[in-house]
Amino acid sequence: MTRSLICSIVWSLALAGAAKAANVTPAFPNLPVFDSPINIEDPGDGTDRLFVVERAGQVYVFANNPTVSQRSRFIDISSRIELQGECGLLGLAFHPNFEQNRFFYLFYVRESPFQSVISRFTASAVNPNFADPATEVPLLTVSQNGFFHKGGCIEFGADGFLYISLGEDGTPDNAQSLTTLKGKVLRIDVNNPSGGRQYGIPNGNPFKGNPNGYREEIWAFGFRNPWRFSCDDATGDLWLGDVGQNAWEEVDFLRKGRNFGWPLMEGGVCYPQAGSCDTMDLDIVLPVATYPHSNGSASITGGCVYRGPTVPSLYGNYIFADYITGQIWYLDPDNNPSNERLIVDTSLNITAFGTDADDELYFSTFEGPIYRFVETTTDVGTRPPGITALRAVHPNPFSINTTFDIELESEARVTLDLFDVSGRRVATLIDKMMPAGGHTVIWDGRDVDGRVQPSGVFFSRLTVNGAPAGTLRIVKLK
C-alpha cells in the first residue's frame, strides 16, 4: 500500500522578506587561518578556551579573546587519518566532567583498516593545552566501504550520553537497515561499559534488548549524511542537518526510535520523486524544514539554537547554513514556519557551528577563518564587505566545457579556483587584475596538470581583492 507525501506539509524555507538584523564578522582576526576547520568546541571547564578541529587530523586551542594571536596544537593524529573524499578527523566532544577527568572524544576515519573510529583521549594534567595521542582508547569502530557520507558529529546530550551521527557510506539501503550502524544517530553510555565493550547501552535506547539482531546503539535512523547536529542545552532538544541527494536539504528534530526516511524520502518528498512511496507503518518523521537545490544550494550545515547575549533578535532560533552558497538562515521553533528567513548571504563555505561558554555562536569556514554574529540596525540578507560577482555557470551539468559569468563593479584582483568534494584545489582559472564589467572564462574539465577530471561534483570559488565573492556547485558528466 502507498501513501502520498505532499511537500507542503513540511516547513519550507521562505527566503524572501525581511531578514533578522544580524551580520557576521571575523571572530579572531589576528589568529593564523585554519586548514579546513570542521568543528568548534568549548571544553566546559571554565577556562574560556576554544578548540578548533582541522580535517587533516589536528586540533588547536586558543584563548577566547577577539585579540588573540597565538594558538597551541592540542593534539595531532594526522598519521592515522584517511583524507580521501569526505573522510578525515570529523568530530570532537568533551566529557561533561572534563574539568576533573580530562576525557575528550574524537570521531575520525582511518586508512588501515578502513573504519570510522570513535575514541577517548585524555588531556594532560600538567599542560591543559596538550593531549598525547598515545592515550587513545577506541570505543567504537565501523567498517567503511566508500569515501563519502560519513556523518562524523559527536555531542553529549543533556542526559549525559554520547550521541554519534554516521552517514550511510554511499549505500542508501544502509539507512533503513537496523542491523548496521550506518545512516544512524547512536546513543551510548561512556561512563558504564558493559557487554565486553568500552561503553554501555543506555536504558531507553529503542532497540535495547531486542531479539532481532538490531543494533542496540541506535537512537534514530533513516539518514543520508547527518553532517552536523547539536543539543540545545536550555531544552535538551537535538537538532540535525541531513545532507540531501538531488533536490532537497533538510533540518530534523531528533526523536527516539524514529525513521527519518532516507532513501524512501529526500526532504519531505518521495525519492525518486514519483509522487508517492511505500511508507505505510514505517513511522517516518518529516523534516521540520527543507530547502531546494533549485536556489543554488546543495549541502546543509546543521547549526545550533542561539542562546547568546550579542544578538538578541536571534535568541531562541535555530541557526544553520548551506555549505555551497554560504547563506545562513534561522528557524523559529515556537512560531509559524512562514517566519523563517535568511539572516545573511556570506558566499563562504560554512563547515560547522559552535558555541562558547557564554553560548555565543561561531562558525568555521573552508577558507580558514572563524566568524561570529553581530547585531545590526538594518535588515540584512546581504553579503559581508566584498563584491558579489560570480553570476552563473552554464551549461551545468556539463560534459566537455562550461562557462563562468563574472561581473565586476570596479577594477579588482580576481581569483577563480575549482575544488573537488574533498577540498583539493583542482585548478585556478583566474588569478590576476581585471577591469570592471562582464567577463567569461571557460573550464574544459581538466586540472592544473592538464588531466581530464572524472565525472562528479566540483565547487568554484571566486575571491575579489581577497574577499569571498561567490561559490557555485558544478556537476561534470562523463
C-alpha positions, 0 to 999 in steps of 0.5 A: 500500500502507498501513501502520498507525501505532499511537500507542503506539509513540511516547513519550507524555507521562505527566503524572501522578506525581511531578514533578522538584523544580524551580520557576521564578522571575523571572530579572531582576526589576528589568529593564523587561518585554519586548514579546513576547520570542521568543528568548534568546541568549548571544553566546559571547564571554565577556562574560556578556551576554544578548540578548533578541529582541522580535517587533516587530523589536528586540533588547536586551542586558543584563548577566547579573546577577539585579540588573540594571536597565538594558538597551541596544537592540542593534539595531532593524529594526522598519521592515522587519518584517511583524507580521501573524499569526505573522510578525515578527523570529523568530530570532537566532544568533551566529557561533561566532567572534563574539568576533573577527568580530562576525557575528550572524544574524537570521531575520525576515519582511518586508512588501515583498516578502513573504519570510522573510529570513535575514541577517548583521549585524555588531556594532560594534567600538567599542560591543559593545552596538550593531549598525547595521542598515545592515550587513545582508547577506541570505543567504537569502530565501523567498517567503511566501504566508500569515501563519502557520507560519513556523518562524523558529529559527536555531542553529549546530550543533556542526559549525559550520553554520547550521541554519534551521527554516521552517514550511510557510506554511499549505500542508501539501503544502509539507512533503513537497515537496523542491523548496521550502524550506518545512516544512524544517530547512536546513543551510548553510555561512556561512563558504564561499559558493559557487554565486553565493550568500552561503553554501555547501552543506555536504558531507553535506547529503542532497540535495547534488548531486542531479539532481532539482531538490531543494533542496540546503539541506535537512537534514530535512523533513516539518514543520508549524511547527518553532517552536523547536529547539536543539543540545545542545552536550555531544552535538551532538544537535538537538532540535525542537518541531513545532507540531501541527494538531488533536490532537497536539504533538510533540518530534523528534530531528533526523536527516539526510535524514529525513521527519518526516511532516507532513501524512501524520502529526500526532504519531505518528498518521495525519492525518486520523486514519483509522487508517492512511496511505500511508507505505510507503518514505517513511522517516518518523521518529516523534516521540520524544514527543507530547502531546494537545490533549485536556489543554488544550494546543495549541502546543509550545515546543521547549526545550533539554537542561539542562546547568546547575549550579542544578538538578541533578535536571534535568541531562541532560533535555530541557526544553520547554513548551506555549505555551497552558497554560504547563506545562513538562515534561522528557524523559529521553533515556537512560531509559524514556519512562514517566519523563517528567513535568511539572516545573511548571504556570506558566499563562504563555505560554512563547515560547522557551528559552535558555541562558547561558554557564554553560548555565543555562536561561531562558525568555521569556514573552508577558507580558514577563518572563524566568524561570529554574529553581530547585531545590526540596525538594518535588515540584512540578507546581504553579503559581508564587505566584498563584491558579489560577482560570480553570476552563473555557470552554464551549461551545468551539468556539463560534459566537455566545457562550461562557462563562468559569468563574472561581473565586476563593479570596479577594477579588482584582483580576481581569483577563480579556483575549482575544488573537488568534494574533498577540498583539493584545489583542482585548478585556478582559472583566474588569478590576476587584475581585471577591469570592471564589467562582464567577463567569461572564462571557460573550464574544459574539465581538466586540472592544473596538470592538464588531466581530464577530471572524472565525472562528479561534483566540483565547487568554484570559488571566486575571491575579489581583492581577497574577499569571498565573492561567490561559490557555485556547485558544478556537476561534470558528466562523463 
